Amino acid sequence: MKQKNDDKITNVLRKIAPGTPIRDGLENILKARTGALLLFTDNEQYIKKLVDGGFFINEDYTSSKLYELAKMDGAIVLSADMKKILFANAELIPSSDIPTVETGTRHRTAERTAKQTGELVISISQRRNIITIFLENERYILEDTEVVLNKANQAIQTLEKYKKVFDSKLNILNEYEFNDIVTLENVLSVLQRAQMVMQIVDEIEKQIAELGDDGRLVDMQLEQLIGGIEKEEELIIKDYLIVEDKTPKEVKEEIENLSYEELLKEQNIAKILGYDIFSDFDEAYVYTRGYRILNKIPRMPASIVENLTKSFKSLQHIIDASIEDLDNVDGIGEVRARNIKTSLKRMQEQFVFDNIIN
């Protein structure tokens, strides 16, 4: 799955970020223009099957050892935790039946080995002087820190614009939910924009991981921009999901795995939520169960939210309920019932005000 592969690449980038021992070794090889092919694995079966010849080293890793061993032509095999150098000057022999888009011998071997084993393989090009990561079917080229930092800052600016559109769509949904006039179009557009935001976030997180300590400021900006958006998205799904055989988390993962082009078509999101395809989603009225709004009330336990939504079925019924009606729900006393009524009224007024000033 695309999302899981992206997470794996991001984890690798954190392990080889600037300032880490392994990155020091890679940078030294890059500067010396010797090139290198590195396989990271603890799987003895892969080692026996793919590694031919070379020298058995089994020494603790240091960047200077890696640099010296890279002067030989063969591949270097390291432990998966990057703490041991196992073999040097070896030949990797992956299956030639595995397709590859690479042209150079070293990169072709790296891609095939990664696809065959699912392990991390790093290739450093002697001619082009670049570091390329191969992991399963994914390929990622490391870039100069300044270039990555510039890209990250540009991505933050783009994220701000997308987040502003998301906030605008969410403000409309907030008000419409209280007035019971939500259409499927309102729901789909918010989920669509939320996921567009998160796709940019995924790219920025890769860049932050690649930057290491140099990415701290970008990381702080990112955290400030997206705080709470994933929780908001999951609760919207919980409010409007109509298929019974999938959890909100599973649905969220399905939406996350849509490509950008698939995400642009709202019918793809509607189908995942369980809705029929309408010619005009703005004519299809839906109602919210109220999970998202109720979670905004201070000191509201999840069990109480669950009891309320099961008892009243929709947010509008909860809004219309009397103090006595709310008091009859398991776990809600008169004091909490009054707090719910007061909080919902305050929220409704705030949402109307937000849409007026925006």
N, C-alpha and C positions, 0 to 999 in steps of 0.2 A: 504494500500500500504506500502511496506517495507520502502521506503524512509521517508514517513510521520511518521511511527511508530518510526523510528530511531530518527527523530527530536524531537518527544514527549519524548522519553527516555532521550535524551540529555538535554532537558529543565528541566526535573525532576532532573537530576544529578546536574544541576546548582543550583537548589533550595535547595538541601540537601548537597551541597559541604562542605568540612571541614571549620569550622569557622562560619557556619550559625547556628542560634538558634536550628533549628530542628535536625541538625547533632549532635550538642552537646548532645541533649536528646537521640538520637539513640546510640551514643557512650557510654553514661552513662549506658544505659540498657544493652548494649553489655558487658561492664566490670562487671556489677553486675550479669550477666548470669541468668537473670530472664525470658528472652524471651518476645516477645510482638507481637501483631497483630494490625496494624493501618490502618484504612480506612479514606481517605480524600475525603470529598464530601460536597456539599451544597444542594444536591437534596433531598428534604424532602420525596419524593416518595420512593427513595431507602432506606432511613432511616426507614420509616414505614414498608417497606416490608422485609428488611433484618436484621434490628437490633432488637434483643429481649432482654428484661430485662435490667439490668445494672442501672447506675445512670446518671441522667441528670446533667451535670456539667455547660456548657456554660460559661466557664471562659477564660480569656486571656491566651494564651499559654506561658509557660516558660519551659525550659528544666528540671528544678527541679520538676515541677508538673508532667510532662510526666514520669519522672523516678519513682516518688512515685506511680503514678497510675498503672504503669506497673507491680508493685509488686503483683497486683491482677491478677487472671488467665484470665479474659475476655478481649475482644477487646476494643480498644480505638477509638472513632470516632472524627476526627478533621475536621475543615473547609477546603475547597479546597485551600485557601490562606495560610494555616498553621498557622493562627494567633489565632484560637479559639480551645479549647478542648470542644467538645459537649457532648460526652458520655464516660463513663468508665465502666469497668467490664461488658461489654455487650456481647451478643452472636450473631455472624453473621450466618445467615442461608441462604446461596445461594442454588440454585437448585442443587440437587444431580445428575441431568441428564447431567450437564455440565461435559465434559471429563477433566481429570486432570492427569498429569504425576507425580505429587508430591506424596510422601509417608507419611510424617508427617501430623497429623491432622491440625496443624496451617497452614502449607504451602498449603495443599489441599483446605482449606477454603479460603485462600488468592487468590489462582489462580482462583477458581470458582467465587469469588466475583468480581475480576477484569474483568473477561470475561463477567460476567452478566451485570455489570454496566458500564464498560469502564472507571471506576475511578481508581485513584492510590491507591494501597494497598501495605503496607510494612510489611514484616514478619521478625522477628528476632528470629533465632533459639536458643533455650536454650541449646540444646545438642551440635550442631555443631558450635555455636557462630559465625554465619554469618548473614549479612543483605541482604535480597532479595527483589527486587522491582518487583511488578507485575503491568502491565498497559495494559489493553485490552488483547491481546493475547501474549504480550511480557513479558519476564522474564529476569532480570538482577541482577547479584550478585555483591555487593560492595566488594572491596578488600582493603587491607591495603595500605596506601598512598605510602609507599616505593615500594611495588609491582607494583602499577599502574604507578608510575614514571619510573621504570625500563622498563616496557612494552611500555610506551610512547616513551622513548628514543630509544628503539629498533625499534619501528614503524617508527620513524623519519628517522633512517638509511635505512630502507627498502624503505621508500618514496623517499629518495634521489636517490636510484638506479632506481626505476620506473620512476621518473621524468626525469632522464638522458636519458632513452630509449624514453620517450615521446618527449623530446626535439630533439633527433636525428631524429625521424620519422617526426616531424613537420618541421625541417630544410629541409628535402627532399621534403616535400609537398610544402614548400615555393618556392624552386627553380623550381620544376616541374610546378607549376602554372604559373610562368612567361614564361616558355618554352612551355606551352600548351601540356604537355605530361603526365597529371595526369591520373592514372588509379583508378578504384574503390577500388582496394587493398590499394593504398596509403591513401585514405580517411578513409576507414574502420579501418586500422591499427592505424591511429592517434586517431580516436574516441574511439577505443578499449582501447588504452593506457591511454587516458585522463580519461576514466571512471575507469580504474584500479587504477589510482592515486587517484581519488575522493573516491573510496571505502576505501582506506587506510586512507584518510583524515577524513572520517566519523568516523572511529574507534578512531583516535587520538583526534577528537573533543569530543567524549564521555569521553575519558581519561582526557582531559583538564578540562571538566566540573566537572568530579568526583574529580579532584585534587583541585579545587578552586584556591586560591591564589598561591598554590604551583605549579600550572601549567602555570604561566605567561611566564617563559623562553621557555617552549615547544611551547606555543602559538605564541611567537615571531618567533621562528624557522619555525613553520608551515606557518605563514603569508609570510615570506620571500621566502619559497620554492614554494608556489602555487599561488602567486600573478598573477591574470589575466587569469588563466587556464580555469576557468568556462566561462568567456566571450569569450575566444578563441574557446572553444568547441561549444558554441551556434552559433557563427558566421560561423564556418565550416558547421554546420548543415544547416544554412540559405543559404550557398553557394551551397550545393549539394542536398538539399531536393527536391524530385520531386512529392510527394503527395500534392494535393491541399487542402485537407480537414483538415489538421493539421498544427498548428503553430510550428515554431522551438522550442519554449519553451515546447510545449506538447510532441514533439518528444524527446527532451532532457530528460524529465521526464520518458518517456517510456524506454529509454536506461538506466537511473539511476535505474530503478526497475528490470533490468535483474540481475539474480544471477551471481556469479563469473563464474560458469560453463557455463551458457548461454552466457555470455560475451565472452568466449573463442571461440565461434562459430561465425565467422564474418557474416555468412548468416543471423543471427538474427538481427544484426544491419542493414544490407542491406535491409531486409524486412521492418523494421521500417521506413527507409528512402524512401521506395517505389520502390526499384529496384527488378528486377527479380533475381533468383538465378542462377549464372553462375558456370560452372565447374571450371573456373579459373578467379578470380576477377582481376588478373593482366593483363588480355587480354581485359577487358572492360574499354574503355577510356571514361572519363567524363570531363566536363569543369566547372570551377568555375564562379559564377556570379560576384565575386569580393568584396563582402561585407567586408570580413575579412581584406584583403590587404588595401582596401581604408580607413578602420577605423584606420589604422596605420599612415596615413598621418596627420601631425599636423594641428590643427584648421580646421578640416573637419566636418561641421555640418551633422547630420544624414540625414537631408532633401536633402543635396547635394549628399550624397552617394546613397540615394534612387533614385534620379533623374538620376544619372549616370548609375546605374545598369539597370534601366528601359529603358533608351535610347539605351544602347549598348549591353545589354543582357549577355555579358561575359567580364571577365577581359581582355582577349586577345584583344577584340575589343577596349577596353578603351586604352590599351597600344599602339595599332596601330593607334589610332585616332590622327589627327593633332591638333594643337593649335586651329585652326578655328573650327574644329568639336566639340571640348570640349567647346569652347566659345558659341556655339549655344545651349548648354544645359541650361535649365532654372536655374537661380541662379548662373551661372558660368561666370565670366568676364575673360578678357584676363590675368590678373594678376594671378587669381586662376588657370586658365588653364595651365599656365606656371609652377606654383607651383606643380600641379598634375603630369605633365610630368617629372619634375626634381626629385620629391620625388619617383616616381615609378622607375626611372632609378637608383637612389641611393640605393633603397631597393633591386633591382635585383642584383646589384653589391655586396651588403652586404651579401645577401643570398648565392651567389656563394662562397664568401670568407669564410663564416661560415662552409659550407660543406667541403671546402678544408682543413681547419685547424682541423676539427673534423674527 
